[in-house]
């Protein structure tokens, strides 16, 4: 069975990514902020710098993450 986790950090995704990078050597492979969304009306007010979607690798596992607005 293949499991691909998606974690939500309620506004602290960037901090979590830095923690995983420092603590276990995670490699961030993708990061998109709400302000970069192709659908600008999708972004909640004040969420421009928050992480809409990110992906990072831990060994062979790809983990996805978001601020989950």
C-alpha positions as CSV (number, residue, x, y, z in Angstrom):
1,X,0.0,0.0,0.0
2,X,1.2,3.5,-0.9
3,X,0.5,6.3,1.6
4,X,1.2,9.9,0.9
5,X,0.5,12.1,3.9
6,X,-0.8,15.7,3.7
7,X,-0.1,17.8,6.8
8,X,-1.9,21.0,7.8
9,X,-0.1,23.5,10.0
10,X,-2.7,26.3,10.7
11,X,-0.4,29.1,9.6
12,X,2.9,27.6,10.8
13,X,3.8,25.6,7.7
14,X,7.0,27.4,6.9
15,X,8.2,27.0,10.5
16,X,7.4,23.3,10.3
17,X,9.3,22.9,7.0
18,X,12.4,24.5,8.6
19,X,12.0,22.2,11.6
20,X,11.8,19.0,9.5
21,X,14.8,20.2,7.4
22,X,17.0,20.8,10.4
23,X,15.8,17.9,12.5
24,X,15.6,15.1,10.0
25,X,17.2,16.4,6.8
26,X,14.0,16.9,4.9
27,X,14.4,18.4,1.4
28,X,11.7,20.9,0.4
29,X,10.9,20.2,-3.3
30,X,8.0,22.6,-3.9
31,X,6.5,25.6,-2.1
32,X,3.7,27.8,-3.4
33,X,2.2,30.7,-1.4
34,X,-1.4,31.8,-1.6
35,X,-0.4,35.0,-3.4
36,X,1.0,32.8,-6.2
37,X,-2.2,31.0,-6.8
38,X,-3.5,31.0,-10.4
39,X,-6.9,31.7,-8.9
40,X,-6.3,34.9,-6.8
41,X,-9.9,34.9,-5.5
42,X,-9.1,31.6,-3.8
43,X,-6.7,33.1,-1.3
44,X,-8.4,34.1,2.0
45,X,-7.8,37.8,3.1
46,X,-4.4,38.3,4.7
47,X,-3.1,34.8,3.6
48,X,-0.8,36.0,0.8
49,X,2.5,34.9,2.4
50,X,1.1,31.7,3.9
51,X,1.9,28.4,2.3
52,X,-0.9,27.1,0.0
53,X,1.0,23.9,-0.9
54,X,4.4,22.5,-0.2
55,X,6.1,19.1,-0.7
56,X,9.1,17.7,1.0
57,X,11.0,14.5,0.9
58,X,12.1,12.4,3.9
59,X,14.1,9.6,2.5
60,X,12.0,8.1,-0.3
61,X,8.7,9.5,1.2
62,X,7.1,12.5,-0.2
63,X,5.1,14.5,2.3
64,X,2.7,17.3,1.3
65,X,1.9,20.3,3.6
66,X,-0.1,23.4,3.8
67,X,-1.1,26.2,6.1
68,X,-4.6,24.9,5.5
69,X,-6.6,28.1,5.2
